[in-house]
Amino acid sequence: MKIIITGASGFVGSHLCERLVKLGHNVVGIAGKNRRDSRYLEKSKNFRLIKCDITNTKKIYKVFSGNRDAKAVFHLAALRSGDESSPMEWLKTNTEGTASVLYAANKCGIKSIIYASTMNVYGKVRYLPVNEKHPAEPKNFYGISKLHGESYCRLFHDKYNMSVVILRLGGVYGLGRNTGAFAVFSDKAIKNEDIGVDSGKLDTWEAVYIDDIVAAFLLSNEWIMKNKSPVFGIFNIGGKSPVVMQKLIGNIVKLTKSTSRVKFKKNRKSLNFIFDLRKAKKVLGCSPRSLKENLKSYINAKLKYESDYKIRRLK
C-alpha cells in the first residue's frame, strides 16, 4: 500500500515512516525545512522523501497529484513550538496547512486521512478521566490551531465523504525526542547528575510511548480500510496508565542504576490530566504496553543508540 506521510522528518513521523517501510509499504514522506530524522530512510527502495511546505497549496497539490495511487494520508506536519504572543504562525501551519492537505487529497481521489491532534485541544479539565466528549476549550494557540484542523477534517468527511480518524495524542516520549520529562530526567540519571523537579511529587499526566502511537496509526488505517463506507472517529491515545511524577523518576533512577539525588521543589499536586481510553480500545483495538515495559525499552534504546541516533539503519 502506498501511504503519504506529512511531517515525515519529525519525531513521530520518522518513527512511523520507519515502521511502515519495514512492513513493506511504499511511503512518500513530505518534510519541510528539517529533513534530518528521516533522511537515513532515503536509501530504502520503498521510501521517497519530498521537500514541500504544506501551506503552499499549489506545491502540495502537485505532490499529491503525482501520487494518486496512494490509499491513505497520515497528516502529522505541525508547528508545536513558536511565538505564543502571535497566533498567525500557528494558524498558517496547523490550520491552513491542514486545509491544504485535505484539499489536495480530496482533489486527487485519496479519500482516507489520519490526523495527529493533541490533548491540548481540551484545555481546562472539567472532569476525569477525559473522554472524547469532554468540552474542547484550548488555552494556547497550538491547541486552538489543532482544533481548527480537526474541524476541517470533519467538514471534509461530511462534505466529500472522506474517511477521517483524529488521534488526540497524550504527551509523547521515545528515542529521538530530547525534550520533556522523560528525556530530561533519564539523561540526568544516566549521567548520575542531581535531578531537580519543579513540579509536585504526585503530578499526574497522560504520556504515551512512541511505539504505542505508531500502533495507533496502523490500527486506525486498518479500521478505515475494513469499512466499505466512509468513517469518522475521534480517539484519545495515551499510555496504559497515567504517569505519576514521583514513580516515574524512581523507575528511571532504578532502571539506569543511577546515583542521582532527587529534589522536588513542590510538594503539592498541581497537574492532573488522565485520558479515558476505552473508545480507542473498543473501536480500534489499541492496547498500549505498561509504563514499566515502555520505560525499560526507552532506557535501553537510549543507552544503546542515542549517542548517535542518526546512524540507525533498517535491518
ABEGO torsion letter per residue (X at the ends): XBBBBBGAABAAAAAAAAAAAAAGBBBBBBBBABAAAAAAAAABAABBBBBBBAABAAAAAAAAAAAAABABBBBABBBABBBAABAAAAAAAAAAAAAAAAAAAAAAGBABBBBBBBAAAAEBBABOBBBAABBBBBABAAAAAAAAAAAAAAAAAAAAGBBBBBBBBBBBBEBGBABEAAAAAAAAAAAGBBBBBABBAABBBBBBBAAAAAAAAAAAAAAAAABABBBBBBBBBBBABBBBAAAAAAAAAAAAGBABBBBBABABBABBBBBBAAAAAAAAGBBBBBAAAAAAAAAAAAAAAAABAAABBBX
